[in-house]
């Protein structure tokens, strides 16, 4: 697989194959997952499924 190729969304079948085989969803290699992928550009952040970044700017003060 060419790592530098333009990426599009994974097909459902390819995503399932990678998940079933415990492969990285970004580069399809074993030994790590997309959030720690060495091939992933450093200036991108993984998607947060919770919808909140967890940063103090987005939290409300607790009294």
N, C-alpha and C positions, 0 to 999 in steps of 0.2 A: 504494500500500500504506500502511495506517495504522501508523505506527511505534509509537504508544502502545497499540495493541490488545494484549489478552492473548495471549501466545505459547504455542504448544504445539510439540511436536516436528515437524520438517519431514517431509513424506512422502518416500519414497525417490526418487520422480520429481522433486519440487521440489529436493531436495538435489542430485541429478544435474544438473538444469538449471542451477542456480547454479554448481556446480563447472565444468561444461562451458563456461559463459560467463564464468568468472572473476569471479563476483559474490560479495559478502559473504554468508556464510551467516546472518548475523544480520538485516541490513536489506535485502538484495538489491540494494544499490547497487554501482556499479563504482568502482574507484580505491583500494580497501582491502579487507582481509579481516577476519573477525570479531574476531581478536585486537587489531585497532587500530580497531575501528568507533567512530565518533564518536557513534552513537546508542545504544551499549551503556552501561548504567549503570556508573558508575565504581567502585561497591563490589562488583562481581562479578569473578571471575577466570576466564579461559578454562580449559576442561578440559585436564588434563594426561594425555595418553594413556600416558605412562610409569608413572604411578601414584605418582610421588614428586614432592614439591614442590621438591626441590633445596635446601631450607633446611638450615642446619647441624644443627638439632635432629634431622633425619631421616638424617643421614649417620653413618657409623662412622669413628672415627679411623684414619688410615693411619700405620703406623710405618715 
